[in-house]
Amino acid sequence: MTCDPADLTASDYLDGAREMAAANRPFLAYLLAEEAARRTANPATAAGIRASFPAPTTAREGTD
């Protein structure tokens, strides 16, 4: 992997999104997937990426 964010590819961001999803970090996974979709030239592929990593809800469940 590279140290310069400008050199990262859609695949790099998608790999990161998968890692964050596996680590139970859905919002970070969503953000990385959005960047992957933005860097993807094919609109259908970008839509598939976005569908795979939907925006998490911001509501928190109470811990009574």
Protein Blocks (a to p, Z undefined) as FASTA:
>chain_A
ZZblklpcfklmmmmmmmmmmnopaklmmmmmmmmmmmpmblklmmmmmmmmccddfbdc
ddZZ
